[in-house]
Amino acid sequence: MKKLLYLGFAVVLTMGFGCAITNYELITSNNVGVVNTNGKALIQQSAQVATTWSDGTDVAVWYVDQTASGDRSLTTYNLFTPAGSPNSPFQDYLYCNPGWTGCAMVTADDPEVGDVDIFDYRLNLNCDGLRSLSYLLSTTRYYGECGRTVRPSISQRLEMFLSGKPTMMFGNNGMLYNVGPNSLSITLTNENNETYALPINGHTTVWLKLGGNQMQALINATNPILATTIRAYGDFLATHATYGQTVASVSYLGATWTMNIGGNRGGELSSPAAAARLAARM
């Protein structure tokens, strides 16, 4: 891992230890090649350094917005925790929430080709947190990024967890959930911003084993709810999905996740034919 540190920001106090991100490695995936983040994705830092002041604590947080061409826009925000707060001042990577608040203290253009200066940046003097910035940082991609996936809040996750029934399967303790139109909704949005709500007909059960390093799930596929939902998904692919990606927004009891899935590629997966074959087997 290569890191380049450059002292900058004469306008801030030298006692601060925050870093502003100005250069980052190309984000790629084995499945799609160059990744289009479709907005700001949170960069997971190998280490975070907080600066404590009389009114609270500052932590520099980084985001990367990469286009399909590989060109990136990098931003640095301040994560501020008021003095006396019981909350940790550090960014929580556990749930990979890409949300941010306030304005970007530092913005840096980071083109994949022809980047003349890896430490060029634009400074916003009106943003809070500048008092804690001392360095400009160029870094390779090491731990990766938290994508644009929307994660539910802690209270939503707790409500969802408590809605299940403690049930043992395969010698393991887990929670059994009833899934149906009153609890589950799925909305699809294609690249043209056309949206479609998948019909949820019928009910089924889902068992989840929580805890440890891996979540395990068991879905009851004997109910036609899955077949009707997948057929509707195939219809959406045939009529509305583009070749690129589709954003699926899944809500269960008010807790919502979003995920990016392949569009109408006409292959074995993410195509109307594939959805029809899968539904026919149910």
N, C-alpha and C positions, 0 to 999 in steps of 0.2 A: 504494500500500500504506500503510495507516494502522497505526501502532503507538502504543500508550499505555503508558508506563512509570511505575510508581509505586513509590517507595521504601518498603520494608517490612521486616519481620523484624528487630526490635530485638534478638532473641535471638542473632543471628549476627554474625560479624565483618564490618565494613564493607569490608574488603579483598576480599571475595569478589565475583564478577561473574556468578554463576549466576542464571538467571531461572526462576521457577515460572509455569506456564501456568494462567490462571484464566478466560480468555474466548477463544472461538474461533468462527469463522464456520461457518454451516450447510454440511454436506458434501452435495453433490448430484451426480448423474450424468445425462447425457443419456439414458441407457437406462432407468433406474429411478426418476428423480426424487430424492427424499430417500433417502440411503443409510443402511441399517442395517449398521453395521460388525460386528455380532455379536461384540463383544468389543473389547479395546483395540487400536487401530491406531496405529502409530508416526507422529508428526508430523515431517515433514522440515523442519528449521530452516534458515533462510537463512544462519545463521552459528552456530558453536559456540565457546564460550569455556571453556577448561580452567583449573582452579585447581590449582597444584602445591603439595603439602605434603611434609613430611619422609617420610611413609609411602607417598605415592603421589599420584595425580591424580584430581580429581573433574570430571565433566561432567554437567550437568543434561540429562535426556532426557525428552521429553514424549509423552504418549499421550492419545488421544481415544476414548471409547466412546460412539457415537451410536446412539440407538434409531430405530425407524421413524417416530416422531413428530417427530424432529429434536432432542429433548432430549439433552444431552451431559453426560458426566462426564469431567472432565479430571484427569489425574494427572501428577505429576512425580517421576521416579526419579533416582537417582544412578548414573552409570556410573563405577565405581572401577577404576583400573588401579594395581596395586602398584608401588612404587618399584623401579627396575631392570628392569622388564618390557620386552621388545623390542616389544611390541604397541603400536599407536597408541591413545591415550586417547580418541579421538573415535568417535562412533557411525558405523558403516559403513552408508550408505544404498544401496550398490550392489546388495545382495541383498534389501533391504527386509524384513529379519527383524523381526517385531513382538514378539519375545520380550523378557522383562525378568526381572530377578532382584531379590530383596529386597523391601522394602516401599515404599509410596509416601510420599515425604516430605511432599507437599502434594496434597490432593484438593480439587477445586472443582466445585460443581454449576453447570452452564451451560445452563439451559433456553432453548429457542428463543423462547418467549413469556413475558414477565413477569419477566425477569431484573432484579432490583432493584439489585443491586450487582455490577458486572463484576469486582470485585476481592475478592469473598468467597471464603473458603477454609477448609479444616481442616488443621491442622498436626499431624504425627506426630513428637513429640519423640524417639521411640525409634528413628527411622530414621537411618542413616548419611548423610552428605553435607550435612546442614544447615549445616555450617560454611562451605559455599561458596555459599549462597543469599543474595542481597541484594535481588532485585527481584521484583515481581509483574508479569505481562505479559498484556496483551490484544492480540490480533492478528487481522488478517484471514487468510483462507486463501490462501496464496501458492504454495508448492511442492507442497502436497498431502500425502498420507499413504501410508505403507506398510500395505497391508491385512493381513488375517488370514492371508494365504497363508503356508504353512509351507515353508521352503526347506531344502534339505539342507545339511549342514555342508561345510566345505572338504574334509575327508578323503573324504566320500561323493561329492562332485562329482569329485574327482580319481580315485577308484576307477571311477566311471562313465565318465569320459573315457578312461581307460586300457583299458577293456573294448572300445572300438571299434577298428576297423582303418583306418589312414590310406588314404583313397581319393580320387582326383581325379574331379570331375564338373564339366562345363561350364567347364573350365579353372580350377577352383577346388579348393584342397585342403580336405579335410574328413575326418570320421570316419564310418565305416559301422558300424551296430549291428544285431545280430540280436535281434529281439524275439519273445518267446514266453511260455508259461505259467511257465517256470522263472525268467524275469527280470522279468516285468511283472505287476502286480496293480492292479486298480481297484476301489475300494470307494465306494459311494454312500450318503449319509445324508440323509434328508429332514427336514422341519421337526418331525416327530414322533419324531425320533431312531431311526427304523427304518433298519437298515443292510442292504445287499445287495452281495455280491461279484459283479462281472461275470465271467462265464466267459471265459477266454482260451484259445481253441482254435486251434491251428496256429501258424505262424511267419511273420514277414515281416522286412523290412529297413527301417531308417531311416537316411538320410544327413544329417548336420548339418555346416553350414559355421559354424565358430566364429570369434570375434574380430570386430573392427570394431564399428560401432554397431548392427548388426542381425544376428541369428541367422537363417540360412536352413535349412529342413528339406525333405527329399524323402522321402515315404512310399510304399512299394511297395503299391499297392492291388489288385494282381492276386491276392493270396492271400486266401482267405475269412475270415481272422482278423478283418478289419475289419467285414465284413458280419455275422458271428455276434455280434460284440461290440455293434454298433449295434442289432441286433435285440433282444438282451438288455436294452440300455438302453431301448428302446421298451417292452418288457414292464414294466420297473421304473416308467417314467413312467405307464403305464396303471394299474398296481395300487397303487403306493406313493407316487408323487410328489405333493406338494401343489401348490397354485397358486403358492406362494412359491418359495424357492430350494432347491436341492439342493447339498450339499457333496460334491465328488468328491475322493477321496484317491488319488493315482496314485503307485505305487512302482516304481522300476526299479533293480534290484541294490542294494536297501537305501536308496537315496536317494528321499525322499518329497516331493511337492508336494501342496498342497490348493488347490482353486479353487472358487468359487461359480458355479453355473450355474442357468439358469432352470428352474423346476419344470414341472408339467403345465399349460401355459397354453392349450393347444388351438389355437395359431396355426401359422404356417408353420415356426417353429423351436421347439425344446424341447417337442415334443408327440409322442405315440406315432405319430401319422400321419406326421409329418415323418421320424421315425426309420425307419419302415417303408418310406417312399418312397426314402430314401437307401440302405437296405440292399438294396432290390430292384434298384437300379441297379448294384450291385457283383457 
